[in-house]
């Protein structure tokens, strides 16, 4: 999974899954454009780490839910890094609200769709033409969620957006296959990241841990490693697929109350009981 000579653009890479993905790609030899919007200090720090690995890096502030900002980010990426071979659409938000759909304000609904779904569309729209023009193929990896397939309380904006990412991945895979541009997605389960920790309290995190057959939330690097696979030639003949990286969450239909014991967490996992 050698990426020397490749340039990657990773959105939402100031922390969490985006950071792990950017570092995994750089570790395989790629130069990386590190995007974030709210955490530019984090993005600069990640860019610094990548430079310390001997690779080129550029930190760019951009709200992916704003099409004009995405256009400028893509322009800068090509102008300063020469090209974009790999696009990782990771940026996403989860807006907490109470009261179900009746308590979901217009602005929260629109904000989640703008970032989580439209942001993927905007980034692809700006990066794909140069990939096609250069005629050397390309790799697009979209971060969806297990919640694209299953429902969750008070997530009536997040889940449609993530399901839309899966559908958009399939559409673009068909459209771009003649140009040898692979488009795939990853559906993370519960990941021990700053994002999830900031959104959910300890009781909810523990409930997730007990629900997961693996017995613990995953590491951000578990997603970063799959990003690396999908960004490399090891996945040359894969396109339009969504890989769910969830510790068995989606395949376990056992009600939590019927489980005879809590699965013990391996000692190196992030959530030992």
FENVENMO-V792124 format. One record per pair of residues at least 6 apart in sequence whose C-alpha atoms are under 8 Angstrom apart, sorted by sequence separation. I is the first residue (numbers start at 1). J is the second residue. D is the distance in Angstrom with one decimal. If there is no record, write none. Layout:
I_J_D, I_J_D
This chain:
12_18_5.4, 13_19_4.4, 25_31_7.9, 26_32_6.7, 50_56_7.0, 51_57_6.1, 63_69_6.4, 64_70_5.7, 77_83_6.7, 78_84_6.5, 97_103_6.7, 98_104_7.4, 131_137_6.3, 176_182_7.3, 190_196_7.8, 209_215_5.7, 210_216_7.5, 229_235_6.3, 265_271_6.9, 266_272_7.1, 11_18_6.6, 12_19_7.7, 13_20_7.8, 25_32_7.7, 36_43_6.1, 50_57_6.3, 62_69_5.7, 63_70_7.1, 77_84_7.1, 97_104_6.4, 131_138_6.2, 176_183_7.9, 209_216_4.8, 265_272_5.1, 10_18_6.4, 13_21_7.7, 35_43_6.5, 62_70_6.5, 151_159_7.1, 173_181_7.5, 197_205_7.8, 209_217_5.9, 264_272_7.6, 265_273_6.9, 13_22_6.7, 34_43_5.9, 48_57_7.5, 173_182_6.3, 208_217_7.6, 264_273_7.6, 22_32_6.6, 34_44_7.8, 47_57_5.2, 173_183_4.9, 10_21_7.5, 47_58_6.2, 62_73_6.7, 147_158_8.0, 148_159_5.4, 172_183_6.5, 173_184_7.3, 10_22_6.2, 22_34_7.2, 34_46_7.3, 47_59_6.1, 61_73_7.9, 147_159_5.4, 148_160_6.9, 34_47_6.3, 60_73_6.8, 95_108_6.5, 148_161_7.8, 170_183_7.5, 8_22_7.9, 33_47_7.9, 148_162_5.0, 149_163_7.0, 169_183_6.0, 170_184_7.7, 32_47_7.7, 44_59_5.6, 147_162_6.9, 148_163_4.1, 169_184_6.0, 43_59_5.8, 124_140_7.9, 147_163_7.5, 148_164_7.8, 169_185_6.6, 8_25_7.5, 43_60_7.8, 95_112_7.0, 145_162_6.1, 32_50_7.7, 94_112_6.7, 144_162_5.1, 148_166_7.4, 190_208_7.0, 31_50_7.9, 40_59_7.7, 58_77_7.9, 93_112_6.2, 144_163_7.3, 166_185_6.7, 14_34_7.3, 40_60_7.9, 92_112_7.7, 165_185_8.0, 13_34_5.7, 14_35_7.0, 40_61_6.5, 144_165_6.0, 3_25_7.3, 8_30_6.5, 10_32_7.2, 12_34_7.7, 13_35_5.6, 14_36_5.7, 93_115_6.9, 120_142_7.3, 143_165_7.8, 144_166_6.6, 223_245_7.0, 6_29_7.5, 7_30_5.5, 8_31_6.2, 9_32_5.8, 10_33_6.3, 11_34_6.6, 12_35_5.6, 13_36_5.8, 23_46_7.6, 32_55_7.8, 34_57_7.0, 36_59_7.8, 92_115_5.8, 93_116_6.7, 142_165_7.1, 222_245_7.7, 4_28_6.9, 5_29_7.2, 6_30_5.0, 7_31_4.8, 8_32_4.7, 9_33_4.6, 10_34_5.6, 11_35_4.7, 12_36_4.6, 15_39_7.9, 22_46_7.9, 26_50_6.2, 31_55_5.3, 32_56_6.5, 33_57_5.6, 34_58_5.9, 35_59_5.8, 36_60_6.6, 37_61_5.0, 91_115_7.1, 92_116_4.9, 3_28_5.3, 4_29_4.2, 5_30_6.3, 6_31_6.3, 7_32_5.7, 8_33_6.1, 9_34_6.4, 10_35_6.0, 11_36_6.1, 12_37_7.2, 14_39_5.8, 30_55_6.9, 31_56_4.8, 32_57_4.9, 33_58_4.7, 34_59_4.6, 35_60_4.9, 36_61_5.2, 37_62_5.1, 91_116_6.9, 192_217_5.7, 2_28_5.3, 3_29_4.8, 4_30_5.3, 5_31_7.5, 7_33_7.6, 9_35_7.4, 14_40_6.6, 23_49_7.9, 27_53_7.3, 29_55_7.0, 31_57_5.8, 32_58_6.6, 33_59_5.9, 34_60_6.2, 35_61_5.8, 36_62_6.1, 37_63_5.3, 191_217_5.1, 192_218_5.9, 193_219_7.3, 1_28_6.7, 2_29_6.5, 3_30_5.1, 14_41_7.4, 15_42_6.3, 19_46_6.7, 23_50_6.6, 26_53_7.5, 33_60_7.1, 35_62_6.6, 36_63_7.4, 64_91_7.4, 142_169_7.2, 190_217_5.3, 191_218_4.6, 192_219_5.6, 193_220_6.3, 14_42_4.2, 15_43_7.5, 91_119_7.8, 189_217_7.8, 190_218_6.5, 191_219_5.8, 192_220_6.6, 218_246_7.3, 13_42_7.9, 14_43_3.9, 26_55_6.7, 189_218_7.7, 191_220_6.3, 218_247_7.1, 13_43_6.2, 14_44_7.5, 89_119_7.9, 217_247_7.5, 14_45_7.7, 89_120_5.8, 216_247_7.7, 14_46_6.5, 215_247_7.9, 13_46_7.6, 214_247_5.0, 89_123_7.5, 212_246_7.9, 213_247_6.3, 214_248_6.5, 188_223_7.0, 212_247_6.2, 213_248_5.5, 212_248_6.4, 213_249_6.4, 87_124_7.7, 186_223_7.8, 212_249_5.1, 211_249_7.2, 148_187_7.7, 213_252_7.0, 87_127_7.7, 147_187_8.0, 186_226_7.8, 212_252_7.9, 140_181_7.4, 142_183_7.7, 144_185_6.4, 145_186_7.0, 146_187_5.0, 186_227_7.7, 116_158_7.7, 137_179_5.9, 138_180_6.8, 139_181_5.6, 140_182_6.1, 141_183_6.0, 142_184_6.3, 143_185_5.6, 144_186_5.7, 145_187_3.8, 146_188_5.9, 84_127_6.9, 137_180_4.6, 138_181_4.4, 139_182_4.9, 140_183_4.7, 141_184_5.1, 142_185_4.5, 143_186_5.0, 144_187_4.7, 145_188_4.9, 146_189_5.5, 33_77_6.7, 113_157_7.0, 117_161_5.3, 135_179_6.9, 136_180_7.6, 137_181_4.7, 138_182_6.3, 139_183_6.2, 140_184_6.4, 141_185_5.3, 142_186_6.4, 143_187_6.2, 144_188_7.0, 145_189_6.4, 112_157_6.3, 113_158_7.5, 116_161_5.9, 117_162_6.9, 120_165_7.3, 137_182_7.8, 141_186_7.3, 143_188_7.6, 211_256_6.1, 65_111_7.8, 84_130_7.9, 85_131_6.8, 112_158_6.3, 116_162_6.8, 184_230_7.1, 210_256_7.6, 83_130_7.6, 84_131_7.2, 117_164_6.4, 121_168_7.8, 132_179_6.3, 215_262_7.4, 66_114_7.6, 109_157_5.4, 113_161_5.6, 117_165_5.9, 215_263_4.9, 65_114_4.6, 74_123_7.7, 108_157_8.0, 112_161_7.2, 116_165_7.8, 214_263_7.0, 215_264_5.7, 216_265_5.7, 64_114_7.9, 65_115_4.3, 131_181_8.0, 213_263_6.6, 215_265_4.8, 216_266_8.0, 219_269_7.7, 64_115_5.9, 65_116_7.8, 71_122_7.9, 89_140_7.7, 214_265_7.2, 215_266_7.7, 218_269_7.3, 219_270_6.9, 63_115_7.7, 67_119_7.7, 70_122_6.6, 71_123_7.8, 74_126_6.2, 85_137_7.6, 86_138_6.0, 87_139_6.3, 88_140_5.9, 89_141_6.2, 90_142_6.4, 210_262_5.9, 217_269_7.5, 218_270_7.1, 11_64_7.8, 65_118_6.1, 66_119_7.4, 70_123_6.2, 74_127_6.4, 85_138_5.1, 86_139_4.7, 87_140_4.8, 88_141_4.8, 89_142_4.7, 90_143_5.1, 100_153_7.3, 101_154_7.2, 210_263_6.9, 216_269_6.3, 217_270_6.5, 64_118_7.9, 65_119_4.6, 85_139_6.4, 86_140_5.8, 87_141_6.2, 88_142_5.9, 89_143_6.0, 100_154_4.9, 182_236_7.5, 184_238_7.5, 216_270_6.7, 217_271_6.3, 36_91_7.7, 64_119_4.6, 67_122_5.8, 71_126_6.0, 86_141_7.8, 88_143_7.5, 99_154_7.3, 100_155_7.9, 101_156_6.6, 184_239_5.4, 185_240_7.5, 187_242_6.5, 189_244_7.3, 216_271_5.2, 64_120_7.6, 70_126_7.3, 98_154_6.7, 100_156_7.5, 182_238_6.8, 183_239_5.2, 184_240_5.1, 185_241_6.2, 186_242_5.2, 187_243_5.9, 188_244_5.8, 189_245_6.0, 190_246_6.6, 216_272_6.9, 65_122_7.7, 97_154_6.7, 182_239_5.1, 183_240_5.6, 184_241_5.0, 185_242_4.5, 186_243_4.8, 187_244_4.4, 188_245_4.9, 189_246_4.0, 64_122_7.2, 96_154_7.6, 182_240_7.6, 183_241_7.7, 184_242_5.9, 185_243_6.4, 186_244_5.8, 187_245_6.0, 188_246_5.6, 189_247_7.3, 64_123_7.2, 96_155_7.9, 186_245_7.1, 187_246_7.7, 189_249_7.0, 177_239_7.8, 209_271_7.2, 95_158_8.0, 94_158_6.4, 173_239_5.7, 174_240_7.3, 173_240_4.9, 9_77_7.8, 172_240_7.6, 170_239_7.9, 171_240_7.6, 170_240_4.5, 169_240_5.8, 170_241_7.2, 18_90_5.9, 169_241_7.7, 17_90_7.4, 18_91_7.4, 7_81_7.2, 9_84_6.6, 7_83_6.5, 8_84_5.7, 166_242_6.9, 7_84_5.1, 8_85_5.9, 9_86_6.2, 10_87_6.1, 11_88_6.4, 12_89_7.9, 13_90_7.5, 6_84_7.5, 7_85_5.3, 8_86_4.4, 9_87_4.9, 10_88_4.7, 11_89_5.5, 12_90_5.7, 13_91_7.5, 192_270_6.7, 6_85_5.8, 7_86_6.3, 8_87_5.8, 9_88_6.1, 10_89_6.3, 11_90_5.2, 12_91_4.1, 6_86_7.4, 8_88_7.5, 10_90_6.8, 11_91_5.1, 12_92_7.2, 141_227_6.8, 141_230_6.8, 141_231_7.1, 139_230_7.4, 140_231_7.2, 139_231_5.5, 139_232_7.8, 146_244_6.6, 145_244_7.6, 146_246_7.5, 96_199_7.4, 146_250_7.2, 94_199_7.5, 88_227_7.8, 86_231_6.4, 17_193_7.1, 16_193_5.0, 16_194_5.8, 15_194_7.0, 16_195_6.7, 24_221_7.8, 20_220_5.8, 21_221_7.2, 24_224_5.9, 28_228_8.0, 20_221_5.3, 23_224_7.9, 24_225_6.5, 21_223_7.2, 22_224_7.6, 25_227_8.0, 17_220_4.9, 20_223_7.6, 21_224_4.0, 25_228_5.8, 16_220_6.1, 17_221_7.2, 20_224_5.1, 21_225_7.2, 24_228_6.3, 17_223_6.6, 18_224_7.7, 21_227_6.2, 17_224_6.5, 21_228_7.2, 1_228_7.4, 1_229_6.8, 3_232_6.8, 2_232_6.9, 1_232_5.3, 1_233_6.5, 1_234_6.3
